[in-house]
Structure formats: C-alpha cells, structure tokens
Amino acid sequence: MNERKIYSNRVWIDQKLQPATLGLRDGKITSIDLTQCPEAEDFHNDVIMPGVVDVHVHVNEPGRTLWEGFDTATQAAAAGGTTTIIDMPLNASPVTTSTAAFSQKLEATAGKMHTNVGFYAGLVPGNAHELPALIEMGVVGVKCFLTHSGIDEFPNVTEADLEEAMPIIARYGIPLLAHCEWYDIEEECGFESHPTSYQHYLASRPKKWENDAVDLMIRLCRKHHCPVHIVHVASAEALSAIEAAKQEGFPITAETCTQYIYFNAEEIPDANCVYKCAPPIREKANNAQLKNALKARVLNFLATDHSPAPPEIKEMGSGNLKKAWGGIAGIQFLLNASWTALKDSFSLEEFIPLVTSAPASFLQNQNKGTIAVGADADLVIWQPEKAQVIRQEDILFRHKISPYIGQTLYGVVQETIVNGATVYKKQTIEHKNQGKWLLRK
C-alpha cells in the first residue's frame, strides 16, 4: 500500500498542537515531519488528533441486537470521531460472564467492526472462578454493579462477592469497574405517584447512594490492592474521597460521562425519558464541580455510557420515568458534546487527552490515543470551532432516540481513520470493517 500523507497546521503531537505532516501506511503511522510536505493532503487549520477512545459502551449484541448492535454502534462511533470502543458485558444475551458467552460475543462481531472493539468481562455472584479464563481470553477489565443492573441475568454483587473476586483480578493487574450505587430500597420521595417527574426521579437516587458505594470500593481497593475504576461519576460529593485515595497512591481511576457535564437537572423537562440514566443527571452546581475535577484530573477521562433501547422500552409514548429503561444514547457525541460542554473553560490542549491518551492509558494500550511513529493510524480530523445542529437523520446508531437531537454542538468531524483506512468522511461511511479486536495480551 502506498503511503498516504496528511498535513495540518494543528496536529496533536507531544501534547501540543503544531504544524506537521503524517505518513500513514499498512495501518500504522510511519512518519512525522514537522513541516508541510508538498505531496501531502492539506487540511489547513483542521485539528488532526488521535481517534477518540470510548471505554464505556453497551452494544447489546448478541441477543438484544434489536436494541443496538456492532454494525450500527461502530458506524455511529466512527461518525463521531471515535476509533475504539470497549463493550460492556451486560445488555447482551448471554451476558459476558463465562468463556462460552465471550466466544459468542466475539463471533457476533464478524463483519460488523467499523472501529476497533475491546471487551469487559462481567462479575456477578458465583462466577469469580470464571475470571482467570476470561482474562486469559483478552478482556481488558471486569465490570460489576453494586445495585440492580436493569438486566436480571446480570445481578449485582455483594461485598462478599467483591472480597472473593478482587484478589483474583489484582493478580492480573487489570481494573475492576464498578457501577457505584449502593442501596437496599428506593428512597421514599413520592416518585411512585409522580412517575413522569424528573425531579422526583432525581430524588429517588440521591448522591448518598453513589458516595457510599465509592467509599466501599476505595476501602476494598486499599485492602486488596486491586485496580478499581469508578464508572460514570455523577455525584460531586464523591470527588473528595476519590482524590484522597489517589493521593494515598491507591490504584483508583474514575470517569464521568458527557451527559453529566452537558445537561443539567434544572433544564430537563418532565415526561421525556431520553434524559433518564443511572445515576441521574444532577444539578448545574454539582456538574460544574465535575468539570473542575476533570481539569484537576481527579476524574481521569470522559466516556459515553451509550445505553440505547427501543422506543417502547424507553417509554417514549408514556413519558413514564419510573418504567423507562435508564440509559443515554450518545456514542456518536463523545467528542463534540463534551467539547461543547467544556470549551468555555478548557483549552483544546486540556481537552484532547480526556478523550484520547487518558482512556488509552487506562486500557494500558500504547498504540492508541497517541500520534507517534509506529502507533496505530487511528485518527480523527475535525473542526472544533464549527457548530452544527444535530438532526435525527444524522444519527447512525440503531434507534434515533437521543437528548442530543436538536442541540447545537461544536466540533464537526471531517474524517475518521481506523487502522489507516478512511471509515467516515463528510457525513458518509466510506470503508467498513476496518476495526480490529482490542484484546489484552
């Protein structure tokens, strides 16, 4: 294959934007020249940076492909500048809690990987003995829930389950990802009699649930020295505990999601289930603290927690938040919605690592999230100063249900390159099946 050369005045190299020409061949970055080569395609002032890495996605295949699937999910990811996703072990059927189920998951990706795809194993009561074999098969982490997951086949763990599993996971040095909400019964807040009220839904899942669960995971991390990752932090009250644990030197990482910094509870209308997720989107003052924590790197990076569902399961007709599936469909908007939420207080140089090198580092993958000779040629070329109104017809994931429809988002993706091949360019999927499995060696 001939070497392709691309140039821009703003290429993300060595943690800064600078003029450069990149050479791409055989799926790798083969050369970096800090001048403009005459034969290079000139992207002028567009930003060329590593492809976005989204480490928190529910693809739901096999078994619940009606909800989503690798074909639609990875096309949508590429349209948003994302070149690598990591699929969660639940919402598929069977859930990824055994080697047999993981084999089915891998088979389900055939002919449908338009970005790179990695996988987590699931920890549920009674399956700790399955973890070594799953880890040997290449999962990049293990996911558990401390409260009901919404999927009966994926029950939440108890403290005893964690005590059994964490020493096993610690031996392999991979992270245990925890959905941190810890409770026995829902809060008595009148939600039962006000099922379409967002404020009642918010009150039904208070910050204390998150805070207590985070405290538990930190305590067990301290005991077992098992890497712990707190997914989708929504409670700003949990940040001080996370920061203190990091300062003590414990292997704690944490993420928040685009929806928790873009939307605010005060502006969410009643009876509109597209906004329902768990933990819930909280108040503006709380979410401002999440942004500050991203800047201070108390929160390590951003992800989407893309968790779609068909319209009837999302209760789009009734607006019943009590019954609706809890999940935001946003795999296509990690780059532009996050940048829109942060651009007034973050420079591009502060923002770019939050969606590239920081999540790649979490995955312990040196070939992703960076532009370097020999690294994988996973790139996005985008215009951060340009805005677009998101239309339903722009969406490539399966169900065109998302709170981002109608939003004006800054950051227009011009081209997404996966393993050296153009998958998405100017609103069109150009080349499919360019993704690879991201299996831990």
Secondary structure, 3 states (H helix, E strand, C coil): CCCEEEEEEEEEECCEEEEEEEEEECCEEEEEECCCCCCCEECCCCEEEECEEEEEECCCCCCCCCCCCHHHHHHHHHHCCEEEEEECCCCCCCCCCCHHHHHHHHHHCCCCCCCEEEECEECCCCCHHHHHHHHHHCCCCEEEECCCCCCCCCCCCCHHHHHHHHHHHHHHCCCEEEECCCCCCCCCCCHHHCCCCHHHHHHHCCHHHHHHHHHHHHHHHHHHCCCEEECCCCCHHHHHHHHHHHHCCCCEEEEEEHHHHHCCHHHCCCCCHHHCCCCCCCCHHHHHHHHHHHHCCCCCEEECCECCCCCCCCCCCCCCCCCCCCCECCHHHHHHHHHHHHCCCCCHHHHHHHHCHHHHHHCCCCCCCCCCCCCECCEEEEEEEEEEECCHHHCCCCCCCCCCCCCEEEEEEEEEEECCEEEEECCEECCCCCCCEECCC
